[in-house]
Amino acid sequence: QVQLVESGGGLVQPGGSLRLSCAASGSTSSLNAMGWIRQAPGKQRELVALVMLDGTTNYGEFVKGRFTISRDNGKNTESLQMNSLKPEETAIYCCNAKQYRNSLGWTDYWGQGTQVTVSS
């Protein structure tokens, strides 16, 4: 069992920056991918960014060049640096991890989410 806990959300002005973090605990071996999904009222859930165990990254089209995801495999943590934030990016940001085990296949884990509000 894996638990994910996010932190770092809050209020930021348009054009500002914010750094989110996610800490994993429990049976954290083979967390093949860790990433962030955001959910805003009236909108579909959207992939923000993800990072694989080998460091390979993937970003949502609209955050490329502004957001950076990283992970520390030894500490079982990941972080998301968000720059040049826009009001329309106000959302709940959720940490996600995907674990592969030979006996069970893929398992998804989710954090409780942290609110990011971009407003003057």
Long-range contacts (C-beta under 8 A, 24 or more apart in sequence): 1-26, 1-27, 2-26, 2-27, 2-28, 2-31, 2-97, 2-99, 2-107, 2-109, 3-109, 4-95, 4-96, 4-97, 4-109, 4-110, 4-111, 5-95, 5-111, 5-112, 6-93, 6-94, 6-95, 6-111, 6-112, 6-113, 6-114, 7-114, 8-79, 8-114, 9-93, 9-114, 9-115, 9-116, 10-115, 10-116, 10-117, 11-117, 11-119, 12-85, 12-116, 12-117, 12-118, 13-118, 13-119, 13-120, 14-85, 14-86, 14-87, 14-118, 14-119, 14-120, 15-84, 15-85, 16-85, 16-118, 17-81, 17-82, 17-83, 17-84, 17-85, 18-82, 18-85, 18-116, 19-79, 19-80, 19-81, 19-82, 20-79, 20-80, 20-82, 20-93, 20-95, 20-114, 20-116, 21-77, 21-78, 21-79, 21-80, 22-77, 22-78, 22-79, 22-95, 22-111, 23-75, 23-76, 23-77, 24-76, 24-77, 24-78, 24-97, 24-109, 25-76, 27-99, 28-76, 29-99, 30-99, 30-100, 30-101, 31-76, 31-97, 31-98, 31-99, 32-98, 32-99, 32-100, 33-96, 33-97, 33-98, 34-71, 34-78, 34-95, 34-96, 34-97, 34-98, 35-69, 35-78, 35-95, 35-96, 35-97, 36-69, 36-80, 36-93, 36-94, 36-95, 36-96, 37-93, 37-94, 37-96, 38-89, 38-91, 38-92, 38-93, 38-94, 38-116, 39-91, 39-92, 39-94, 39-113, 40-88, 40-90, 40-91, 40-92, 43-91, 46-91, 48-80, 48-93, 49-80, 50-96, 51-78, 63-89, 82-116, 85-116, 85-118, 86-118, 87-118, 87-119, 88-118, 89-116, 89-118, 90-116, 90-117, 90-118, 90-119, 91-116, 92-116
